[in-house]
Amino acid sequence: MASKNGVVFEDFFPSMVARLGTEGFMDELCNGFRLLVDGDKGVVTFESLKRNSATVLGLKDMSDDELMSMLREGDLDGDGNLNQMEFCVLMFRLSPDLMKGSRRWLEEVGINE
């Protein structure tokens, strides 16, 4: 459990991988993306993140600046939005324990395909 700005954050991703397996976990990340995506644009926008962050992510107290920081952190192509790949990469980066095992899990997915 980590604390950032007084907010307690518990990283559930490693236990999800253990429970769901690599492929199941990746499916869940994709499901999370679909819950946050702007249906018309097919990407996570500031507006869709703001609209869904409280209900989907339980982040009702996040400021606009914090939401924008999240988008900027994951926005690899500089378009101001998150596509599915950028979203999944961001989720991995937000989980220190997941980052430690990510190479092994990605190899596992590659072997299973």
Secondary structure, 3 states (H helix, E strand, C coil): CEEECCEEECCCHHHHHHHHHHHHHHHHHHHHHHHHCECCCCEECHHHHHHHHHHHHCCCCCCHHHHHHHHHHHCCCCCCCECHHHHHHHHHHCCHHHHHHHHHHHHHHHHHC
